[in-house]
């Protein structure tokens, strides 16, 4: 998993608060800066339904994957820096992305989009065995230009919400133990450490690293 920072996400939950505060025109939120300044959250990402303004002021949309998104998703991975995938498991080629996005009925593919560009990808796989009923596995990658601005936390929260709606019982993930910022994000949204796999990840530094198993009961 790529390095993420545990950031605060502030939902605007009440419809009466959203009206007159936010309006989305496809490219930007209006009046958002005034609202955030008024409540002392000028550096906090704010989400309204499936739209979010990050700490850097950029407005994104959250969408589940459609087949026509394939090329944009391939392009996102092709543009990822070595640092952004430091703790990942390459390659991220077209064939692998097609395998990830084949079963749209069972799995959840959540994308963060800036206009036509995909900048975040979260994948939730449903394990297809009766003895693993309701159990899913998660991974998330963010483009390097959209790390440390609250997007990872927001996408994880949205994925958990969708997973509950679709009847998942448990979500699990594996993260390299040295990826401290990612672990903080996962803990922030409710995941618990459940175990250590010693020397299970061989890094670009030519060293073995422990992996942490984490889980969340919904």
C-alpha positions in Angstrom: 0.0 0.0 0.0 1.2 3.5 -0.7 2.1 5.8 2.1 -0.9 7.8 3.4 -1.3 10.2 6.2 -4.1 10.0 8.8 -6.1 13.2 8.1 -9.3 14.5 9.4 -12.4 14.2 7.2 -15.3 16.4 8.0 -18.7 15.1 6.6 -21.5 17.7 6.1 -24.2 15.3 7.2 -27.3 17.4 7.6 -29.1 18.4 4.3 -30.0 21.8 5.7 -26.4 22.5 6.3 -25.4 21.5 2.8 -27.8 23.8 1.1 -26.4 27.2 0.9 -23.0 26.0 1.9 -22.0 23.8 -1.1 -22.9 23.7 -4.7 -21.1 21.5 -7.2 -20.9 22.7 -10.8 -18.8 19.9 -12.1 -15.4 21.6 -11.6 -15.5 23.2 -8.2 -17.4 23.8 -5.0 -18.6 27.3 -4.4 -18.6 29.1 -1.1 -16.6 26.2 0.4 -13.6 28.3 1.4 -15.8 30.7 3.3 -17.5 27.9 5.2 -14.3 26.1 6.1 -12.7 29.3 7.3 -15.8 30.1 9.4 -15.6 26.8 11.3 -11.8 26.7 11.5 -11.3 23.9 9.0 -9.5 25.7 6.2 -7.0 22.8 5.9 -9.5 20.0 6.3 -11.0 17.9 3.4 -14.8 18.1 3.3 -17.1 15.6 1.7 -20.6 16.2 0.4 -22.3 13.0 -0.9 -19.8 11.8 -3.5 -17.8 15.0 -4.0 -14.9 16.1 -1.8 -12.7 19.2 -1.5 -9.3 18.2 -0.3 -6.9 20.1 2.0 -5.1 21.5 -1.1 -8.4 23.0 -2.3 -8.9 20.6 -5.2 -12.4 19.2 -5.8 -12.8 15.6 -6.7 -15.6 13.2 -7.3 -15.9 9.6 -6.0 -17.3 7.0 -8.4 -17.6 3.3 -8.7 -15.8 1.8 -11.7 -17.4 1.5 -15.2 -15.8 -0.4 -18.1 -15.2 2.9 -19.9 -12.8 3.9 -17.0 -10.3 1.3 -17.9 -7.9 3.5 -20.0 -7.9 6.3 -17.4 -7.1 3.7 -14.7 -4.3 2.2 -16.7 -3.0 5.7 -17.3 -3.0 6.5 -13.5 -0.8 3.5 -12.8 1.5 4.2 -15.7 2.2 7.7 -14.2 2.8 6.5 -10.6 6.2 7.4 -9.2 8.5 4.7 -7.7 7.9 6.3 -4.3 4.1 6.1 -4.6 4.3 2.3 -5.2 7.3 1.7 -2.8 5.2 -0.6 -0.6 3.1 -2.1 -3.3 3.3 -5.3 -5.4 4.0 -4.5 -9.0 3.5 -4.9 -11.9 0.5 -2.7 -12.5 -0.1 -3.5 -16.2 -3.2 -3.6 -18.3 -3.7 -7.3 -17.8 -3.7 -7.0 -14.1 -6.0 -4.1 -14.0 -8.4 -6.0 -16.3 -8.4 -8.9 -13.8 -9.1 -6.5 -10.9 -12.1 -5.0 -12.6 -13.7 -8.1 -14.2 -16.3 -9.0 -11.6 -18.2 -5.8 -10.9 -21.1 -7.6 -9.4 -19.2 -9.1 -6.4 -16.3 -6.6 -6.0 -16.2 -2.9 -5.3 -13.9 -0.6 -7.3 -13.9 3.0 -6.1 -12.2 5.7 -8.1 -11.3 9.3 -7.2 -11.5 11.5 -10.3 -10.3 15.0 -11.1 -12.3 15.8 -14.3 -11.2 13.0 -16.7 -8.1 11.9 -14.7 -8.2 9.1 -12.1 -6.0 9.9 -9.1 -7.1 7.3 -6.6 -8.1 3.6 -6.8 -9.5 1.5 -4.0 -10.3 -2.2 -4.6 -12.5 -4.4 -2.4 -12.6 -8.1 -3.3 -15.3 -10.4 -2.0 -13.8 -13.8 -1.2 -15.8 -16.3 -3.2 -16.2 -19.2 -0.7 -19.1 -20.0 1.5 -16.8 -20.4 4.5 -15.7 -16.8 3.9 -19.1 -15.4 3.4 -19.2 -11.6 3.7 -15.4 -11.4 4.0 -13.5 -8.9 1.8 -9.9 -7.8 1.1 -9.0 -4.2 0.5 -6.1 -2.3 -1.2 -5.8 1.4 -2.1 -3.4 3.4 -4.3 -3.2 7.1 -4.7 -1.3 9.1 -7.3 1.7 10.9 -5.8 0.1 14.3 -6.4 -2.8 13.4 -4.2 -1.2 11.9 -1.2 -1.2 13.6 2.2 -4.3 15.7 1.5 -7.0 13.5 3.1 -8.0 11.5 0.1 -6.9 8.1 1.5 -9.0 8.5 4.6 -12.0 9.7 2.6 -11.9 6.8 0.1 -11.5 4.3 2.9 -14.6 5.7 4.7 -16.6 5.7 1.5 -15.6 2.1 0.8 -16.6 1.0 4.2 -20.0 2.7 3.7 -20.6 0.9 0.4 -19.4 -2.5 1.9 -22.0 -2.2 4.7 -24.7 -1.5 2.1 -23.7 -4.6 0.1 -23.7 -6.9 3.1 -20.0 -7.4 3.9 -19.3 -8.6 7.4 -15.5 -8.2 7.6 -12.8 -6.4 5.7 -9.1 -7.3 5.8 -5.9 -5.9 4.5 -2.2 -6.4 4.5 0.3 -3.5 4.9 4.1 -3.4 5.2 5.0 -2.7 8.8 7.2 0.2 7.9 4.4 2.0 6.1 3.5 3.9 9.3 1.3 6.6 7.7 -0.9 4.0 6.0 -1.3 2.1 9.2 -2.5 5.3 11.0 -5.1 5.8 8.3 -6.4 2.3 8.6 -6.6 2.5 12.3 -8.3 5.9 12.1 -11.2 4.3 10.1 -11.5 1.4 12.5 -9.1 -1.3 11.4 -7.3 -3.3 14.1 -3.9 -5.0 14.0 -4.4 -8.7 14.1 -1.0 -10.2 13.4 2.5 -10.0 11.9 3.9 -11.9 9.0 7.6 -11.7 9.6 10.0 -10.9 6.7 7.1 -11.3 4.2 7.9 -8.3 1.9 11.1 -7.9 0.0 11.6 -4.2 -0.7 13.4 -2.0 -3.2 16.0 -1.5 -0.5 16.9 -5.2 -0.9 15.7 -5.9 2.6 12.9 -8.0 4.1 10.1 -6.2 5.9 7.4 -7.5 8.2 3.8 -7.2 7.1 0.8 -6.3 9.4 -2.5 -8.1 9.0 -5.4 -5.7 9.8 -9.2 -6.3 10.0 -12.5 -4.4 10.5 -15.8 -6.0 11.5 -18.7 -4.1 10.0 
